[in-house]
């Protein structure tokens, strides 16, 4: 019985691989991954783990570094600078983080970002970078327009 199940899994895995190859879809699944998932173990994709670690670590590190630097400046000067340049100090970093959040969420929910426009075609990482730049510029323009 065990050999029958192993043979069925092997045939299923090979058929799925052939089907993905015909469609041109790249798969990172290995036979061990399929077996681990079949046994009830979840095997997270390392790219997803790294993406979310960076998404959490970069803002935290930024806040820690800025807090350290701001400890050297008197509080009166800090308040004056923030009041005078609030859109640049708070608005633009928030726009950058929100743009990155949008790109990461879109990639995680719908797969690789692909789009065409103005005679250009962007796929994969270039699509993510261009989408981030467009989101950031749109939010920055809205901040400039409304401030």
N, C-alpha and C positions, 0 to 999 in steps of 0.2 A: 504494500500500500504506500509506504514511504517513497519508494522509487517512482510510483505512478504520480504522486503529487509533485515530486521534484521534476519529473519529465514534463508535467503540465505547466509548471512555473517556467521552466526553461523555454518551452515552445511559446508561451505567452510573452515572455520577455523578448525573445527573438522577433516575434511578429510585430510587437510594439516598436522595437528598434528599427525594423525594416520600414514600417509605416512612417515613423518620424523622419527617417533618412529620405524617403520618397518626397515628403512634404518640405524637406529642407530645414527641419527643426533640430536644433542642437540639444542634446540631452546630457545632463550631468549625472543621471542615475547610473549606478553600477549595480551589478548583481547582488553585492553585499548590502547595498542600500535597500534594494527591493526586499531582500530577505529580512533585514532588520525591521522594516516597516511592516512586513507581513507578520512578524512575531510580536507586534504590538509596541515596538520601540520607535520613538520618533527620532529622526536623524535630521537636525536642522541644517539648512544650507549655509555654509560658512560665509558666503557673500551677504546673506541677510543679517547674520549675526554681526559682522563687521560694520555693515551699514548702520544698524541701530546703535551699536556701541559708539561709532563716530558721531551720530546724530545727538547722542546724549553727552558725550565727553567734550566735544568742541564748545558748546555753549557754557558748560560748567567751568572749563578751563579759562574761557574768555572772562567770565565773571570774576574768577579768582585772581587772574592777572590784573584786571582793571581795578578791583578792590585794593590790591596791593599797591598799585601805582597811585591811586587816589588817596591813600593814607598819608602821602607826603605833601599833599596840597591842602591848604587851610579850607575849612568848610564854607566860609564866606565867598571865597573865590569860586568854589565848585558850584554853589547855588547861583551865582551871577552868570557863570558860563552856561549852565544848563538852561536858565531862563532865556538867555540871549540866543542860544542855538539848539533849542529843544528838538526841532525836526531833524537836524543833522546828528545829534548825539543819541537820541532815542529812536526816531523814526526810521532812519536808514538801516541801522543794525536789525531792527525788528522786521523791516522789509526783506532784508537778506535772509534772516532765519525763516520767515514765513514762506519765501520763495523756495528755499531748500526743502522745507517741510512738504510743500505741494509736489515738488519733483519726486521726492522719496516716496510719498504716499501713492502718487500716480504710478510709479514704477512697480511698487510692491503689489498694487491691486490689479493692474492691467498688463503687467509684463514690461518688456523693453519699450522705451519711448521712441516712437517713429513719427515723423511728419514731414510734409513737403510744403514748400511755399516759396514764391518769388524765384522759381527756377532752381531752388536748392532742395536737396533731399538729405535729411538728417536721421540717422539710426544709431541705436546703442548709446554710448557715452556722449558722442557729439550731440545727439538729440537731447540728452539730459542737460548738458551745459547750455545749449541754445535756449531751451525752455526756461532754465533758471535765469538767464540773462534777460529774456523777454518779460518774465514775471517781475523780476527786480526792477527793471526800467519802468514798467507800467505802474508799479506801486510807488516808486520814487517820483514819477511824473505826477501821480495823483497827490502825493504829499506836497510837492512844489506848487501845484495848481490850487490846492485847497488851503495852504498855510498862509 
